[in-house]
Structure formats: structure tokens, C-alpha cells
Amino acid sequence: MSNTGIHVDDLRNLITKVLEGLSVGAKRRGMASNNAIELVLRTIVVEGLIGSNFHLRQKIKTGIGVARGICQFEPWVARSVINDYLDFRPSLKGDIEAVCLCDLSMIDDETPQEMALMDLQLQGNILLNIALIRMKYRPVPRPIPSAGDVLAQAQYYLKYYNAGGKGTVTKFRKAAERTASK
């Protein structure tokens, strides 16, 4: 295996910067909390990173229902986050577009052109992947559990992010171990 990849500290730093960029205003308190940052980091590790050197794993596949990118978002899930959540929060949507360098209105439909653009964004835009993970958790009525309570975060991840997926408490705990600050 080659020694290329992204170091966990660099990934945590990138997540922090993206979430801080979305934390403007009183209504967005907690967007970049330590609990949120660690939940997003652990979600990325469970969903899309492998190996001790944190090599990005891109599952570049085609077809309906196939997850894409490091966060393993299915296009319909990304569209749901955009259409069912962000479209009702235009200021937040605008901030995501600015921070993630993309126009979400170009990827919120199912036309062939927009599906192709969605594929590109999900497979190649790590900033958007980070923001989409945070937005997937954002409408959850329960607060994000403490980063120190790995079991509670694992259960939160399973219920609100990976319901019906291949994630497990064990995988999440391993992700927490692999991302622990040293």
C-alpha cells in the first residue's frame, strides 16, 4: 500500500474549518462544536476511509442507489438534504455554496446533466461531503452526544445517518479509536 492519504489531524482541521465557516449567526450555535466535529470525523472514517494511514477510499461506481465519495452519500440522500432541508434555509444554503465552492441549485434535480454534476461533486468535493454530513445530522431533534461518549455517538450515527446501512457500533468505535488525538 502506498504511503499517500490524509492524516487524521489534517482531516479534523479541514472539518473544523468547514463547520466554522457554516457557524455564522446565533441560530447556528453548535454547528462547529467539538461534539459535531468528532461525529463528522468518525462518520467519514466509518463510511469512507480505510487503513491506518487514512487512505481515501473512493467507491466510484455507477447506478441508481450507489453511494459516492468519501462519505458514501447516495445521490438521492444528497438531494433530500438539499431539497428538504437547505432549500428552506437559504442563508445556510448560500454559506454552504460559498464554503464548498459549488452551486447546489445545479445538483438538486434528477436530470441527466444534474445527476452527472452530482456524481462529480460527491466524488470530488470533500468540502461538500463534510457539509452534507453535518446537514444530515442538523435536523435531528436530539443534541449530538458528547465526543467522549463513543457509544452514544455510535448509536446516534446508526439511528440518524446510517439507518439500514452497513455501519455498526463496532465499526464506529474502531473509527473513534483510529481518530483519537494523541
C-alpha positions as a Markdown table, in Angstrom:
| # | Residue | x | y | z |
|---|---|---|---|---|
| 1 | Met | 0.0 | 0.0 | 0.0 |
| 2 | Ser | 1.4 | 3.4 | -0.8 |
| 3 | Asn | 2.0 | 6.0 | 1.9 |
| 4 | Thr | -0.3 | 8.6 | 0.5 |
| 5 | Gly | -3.5 | 9.8 | 2.1 |
| 6 | Ile | -4.8 | 12.3 | 4.5 |
| 7 | His | -3.6 | 12.5 | 8.1 |
| 8 | Val | -6.4 | 12.4 | 10.7 |
| 9 | Asp | -5.2 | 15.7 | 12.2 |
| 10 | Asp | -5.4 | 17.3 | 8.7 |
| 11 | Leu | -8.9 | 15.9 | 8.2 |
| 12 | Arg | -10.1 | 17.1 | 11.6 |
| 13 | Asn | -8.7 | 20.5 | 10.8 |
| 14 | Leu | -10.5 | 20.6 | 7.5 |
| 15 | Ile | -13.7 | 19.6 | 9.1 |
| 16 | Thr | -13.3 | 22.3 | 11.7 |
| 17 | Lys | -12.7 | 25.0 | 9.1 |
| 18 | Val | -15.7 | 23.9 | 7.0 |
| 19 | Leu | -18.0 | 23.8 | 10.0 |
| 20 | Glu | -16.7 | 27.1 | 11.4 |
| 21 | Gly | -17.5 | 28.6 | 8.0 |
| 22 | Leu | -21.1 | 27.5 | 8.5 |
| 23 | Ser | -21.3 | 28.7 | 12.1 |
| 24 | Val | -22.3 | 32.3 | 11.4 |
| 25 | Gly | -25.2 | 33.6 | 13.5 |
| 26 | Ala | -26.9 | 32.8 | 16.7 |
| 27 | Lys | -29.1 | 30.1 | 15.2 |
| 28 | Arg | -26.1 | 28.1 | 14.2 |
| 29 | Arg | -24.5 | 27.6 | 17.6 |
| 30 | Gly | -23.1 | 24.2 | 18.0 |
| 31 | Met | -22.5 | 23.7 | 14.2 |
| 32 | Ala | -18.8 | 23.5 | 14.8 |
| 33 | Ser | -18.8 | 22.2 | 18.4 |
| 34 | Asn | -16.2 | 19.6 | 19.3 |
| 35 | Asn | -19.0 | 17.0 | 19.6 |
| 36 | Ala | -20.1 | 17.8 | 16.0 |
| 37 | Ile | -16.5 | 17.8 | 14.6 |
| 38 | Glu | -15.8 | 14.4 | 16.1 |
| 39 | Leu | -19.1 | 13.0 | 15.0 |
| 40 | Val | -18.4 | 14.1 | 11.4 |
| 41 | Leu | -14.8 | 12.9 | 11.5 |
| 42 | Arg | -15.9 | 9.5 | 12.9 |
| 43 | Thr | -18.7 | 9.3 | 10.3 |
| 44 | Ile | -16.2 | 9.9 | 7.5 |
| 45 | Val | -13.8 | 7.3 | 8.8 |
| 46 | Val | -16.6 | 4.7 | 9.2 |
| 47 | Glu | -18.1 | 5.5 | 5.8 |
| 48 | Gly | -15.1 | 6.2 | 3.6 |
| 49 | Leu | -11.6 | 5.8 | 5.0 |
| 50 | Ile | -9.6 | 2.6 | 5.4 |
| 51 | Gly | -6.2 | 1.7 | 6.8 |
| 52 | Ser | -4.1 | 3.2 | 9.5 |
| 53 | Asn | -2.8 | 5.9 | 7.2 |
| 54 | Phe | -6.3 | 7.1 | 6.4 |
| 55 | His | -6.3 | 6.5 | 2.6 |
| 56 | Leu | -9.3 | 8.0 | 1.0 |
| 57 | Arg | -11.4 | 5.2 | -0.4 |
| 58 | Gln | -13.4 | 6.2 | -3.4 |
| 59 | Lys | -16.1 | 3.9 | -4.4 |
| 60 | Ile | -16.5 | 5.1 | -8.0 |
| 61 | Lys | -19.5 | 3.1 | -9.2 |
| 62 | Thr | -22.4 | 3.9 | -11.4 |
| 63 | Gly | -26.1 | 3.1 | -11.0 |
| 64 | Ile | -29.1 | 4.2 | -9.0 |
| 65 | Gly | -28.7 | 3.9 | -5.3 |
| 66 | Val | -24.9 | 3.6 | -5.3 |
| 67 | Ala | -23.2 | 5.6 | -2.6 |
| 68 | Arg | -20.5 | 8.0 | -3.8 |
| 69 | Gly | -17.5 | 9.8 | -2.3 |
| 70 | Ile | -15.7 | 9.5 | 1.0 |
| 71 | Cys | -18.9 | 9.9 | 2.9 |
| 72 | Gln | -20.7 | 7.3 | 0.9 |
| 73 | Phe | -23.7 | 9.6 | 0.1 |
| 74 | Glu | -26.3 | 8.3 | -2.3 |
| 75 | Pro | -27.4 | 11.0 | -4.7 |
| 76 | Trp | -31.0 | 10.8 | -3.5 |
| 77 | Val | -29.8 | 11.4 | 0.1 |
| 78 | Ala | -27.8 | 14.4 | -1.0 |
| 79 | Arg | -30.8 | 15.8 | -3.0 |
| 80 | Ser | -33.0 | 15.2 | 0.0 |
| 81 | Val | -30.7 | 17.2 | 2.3 |
| 82 | Ile | -30.7 | 20.0 | -0.3 |
| 83 | Asn | -34.3 | 20.0 | -1.3 |
| 84 | Asp | -36.0 | 19.1 | 2.0 |
| 85 | Tyr | -33.7 | 21.0 | 4.4 |
| 86 | Leu | -31.4 | 23.5 | 2.8 |
| 87 | Asp | -34.0 | 25.0 | 0.4 |
| 88 | Phe | -35.9 | 26.2 | 3.5 |
| 89 | Arg | -32.7 | 27.7 | 4.9 |
| 90 | Pro | -31.4 | 29.9 | 2.0 |
| 91 | Ser | -28.8 | 31.7 | 4.2 |
| 92 | Leu | -27.3 | 28.4 | 5.3 |
| 93 | Lys | -27.5 | 27.0 | 1.7 |
| 94 | Gly | -25.7 | 30.1 | 0.5 |
| 95 | Asp | -23.0 | 29.7 | 3.1 |
| 96 | Ile | -22.5 | 26.0 | 2.1 |
| 97 | Glu | -22.2 | 27.1 | -1.5 |
| 98 | Ala | -19.6 | 29.7 | -0.6 |
| 99 | Val | -17.6 | 27.4 | 1.7 |
| 100 | Cys | -17.8 | 24.3 | -0.5 |
| 101 | Leu | -17.3 | 26.2 | -3.8 |
| 102 | Cys | -20.4 | 24.8 | -5.6 |
| 103 | Asp | -23.8 | 25.8 | -6.8 |
| 104 | Leu | -26.3 | 23.5 | -5.1 |
| 105 | Ser | -29.1 | 24.5 | -7.4 |
| 106 | Met | -27.2 | 22.7 | -10.2 |
| 107 | Ile | -27.3 | 19.4 | -8.5 |
| 108 | Asp | -30.8 | 19.3 | -6.8 |
| 109 | Asp | -32.7 | 17.6 | -9.6 |
| 110 | Glu | -32.7 | 14.3 | -11.4 |
| 111 | Thr | -32.0 | 15.4 | -15.0 |
| 112 | Pro | -29.1 | 13.5 | -16.6 |
| 113 | Gln | -26.9 | 16.7 | -16.6 |
| 114 | Glu | -27.6 | 17.3 | -12.9 |
| 115 | Met | -27.0 | 13.7 | -12.0 |
| 116 | Ala | -23.6 | 13.9 | -13.7 |
| 117 | Leu | -22.8 | 17.0 | -11.8 |
| 118 | Met | -24.0 | 15.4 | -8.5 |
| 119 | Asp | -21.6 | 12.5 | -9.2 |
| 120 | Leu | -18.7 | 14.9 | -9.7 |
| 121 | Gln | -19.5 | 16.8 | -6.5 |
| 122 | Leu | -20.0 | 13.8 | -4.3 |
| 123 | Gln | -16.9 | 12.1 | -5.6 |
| 124 | Gly | -14.6 | 15.0 | -5.8 |
| 125 | Asn | -15.6 | 17.8 | -3.4 |
| 126 | Ile | -14.5 | 16.8 | 0.1 |
| 127 | Leu | -15.8 | 20.2 | 1.5 |
| 128 | Leu | -19.3 | 19.4 | 0.2 |
| 129 | Asn | -19.1 | 15.9 | 1.7 |
| 130 | Ile | -18.2 | 17.4 | 5.1 |
| 131 | Ala | -21.1 | 19.9 | 4.9 |
| 132 | Leu | -23.6 | 17.3 | 3.8 |
| 133 | Ile | -22.7 | 15.0 | 6.7 |
| 134 | Arg | -23.2 | 17.9 | 9.1 |
| 135 | Met | -26.5 | 18.8 | 7.4 |
| 136 | Lys | -27.7 | 15.2 | 7.6 |
| 137 | Tyr | -27.3 | 15.4 | 11.4 |
| 138 | Arg | -28.5 | 19.1 | 11.7 |
| 139 | Pro | -32.3 | 18.5 | 11.8 |
| 140 | Val | -32.1 | 15.7 | 14.4 |
| 141 | Pro | -34.1 | 16.9 | 17.4 |
| 142 | Arg | -31.7 | 15.3 | 19.9 |
| 143 | Pro | -28.4 | 17.1 | 20.6 |
| 144 | Ile | -25.2 | 15.5 | 19.4 |
| 145 | Pro | -23.8 | 13.3 | 22.2 |
| 146 | Ser | -20.5 | 14.2 | 23.8 |
| 147 | Ala | -17.4 | 13.3 | 21.8 |
| 148 | Gly | -16.3 | 11.4 | 24.9 |
| 149 | Asp | -19.3 | 9.1 | 24.9 |
| 150 | Val | -18.4 | 7.0 | 21.9 |
| 151 | Leu | -21.2 | 4.5 | 22.4 |
| 152 | Ala | -23.8 | 7.3 | 22.4 |
| 153 | Gln | -22.3 | 8.8 | 19.3 |
| 154 | Ala | -22.2 | 5.4 | 17.6 |
| 155 | Gln | -25.9 | 4.9 | 18.4 |
| 156 | Tyr | -26.7 | 8.4 | 17.1 |
| 157 | Tyr | -24.8 | 7.7 | 13.9 |
| 158 | Leu | -26.6 | 4.4 | 13.4 |
| 159 | Lys | -30.0 | 6.0 | 14.0 |
| 160 | Tyr | -29.7 | 9.3 | 12.2 |
| 161 | Tyr | -27.0 | 8.7 | 9.5 |
| 162 | Asn | -26.7 | 5.0 | 8.7 |
| 163 | Ala | -30.1 | 3.6 | 9.4 |
| 164 | Gly | -30.4 | 0.4 | 7.5 |
| 165 | Gly | -26.8 | 0.7 | 6.2 |
| 166 | Lys | -23.7 | -1.4 | 6.9 |
| 167 | Gly | -22.5 | 0.7 | 9.8 |
| 168 | Thr | -22.2 | -0.9 | 13.2 |
| 169 | Val | -21.3 | 0.2 | 16.8 |
| 170 | Thr | -18.1 | -1.8 | 16.5 |
| 171 | Lys | -17.1 | 0.0 | 13.3 |
| 172 | Phe | -17.9 | 3.3 | 14.8 |
| 173 | Arg | -15.9 | 2.5 | 18.0 |
| 174 | Lys | -12.9 | 1.5 | 15.8 |
| 175 | Ala | -13.2 | 4.8 | 13.9 |
| 176 | Ala | -13.1 | 6.6 | 17.3 |
| 177 | Glu | -10.0 | 4.7 | 18.3 |
| 178 | Arg | -8.3 | 5.5 | 15.0 |
| 179 | Thr | -9.1 | 9.2 | 15.2 |
| 180 | Ala | -8.3 | 9.7 | 18.9 |
| 181 | Ser | -6.0 | 12.6 | 19.4 |
| 182 | Lys | -2.6 | 11.5 | 20.6 |
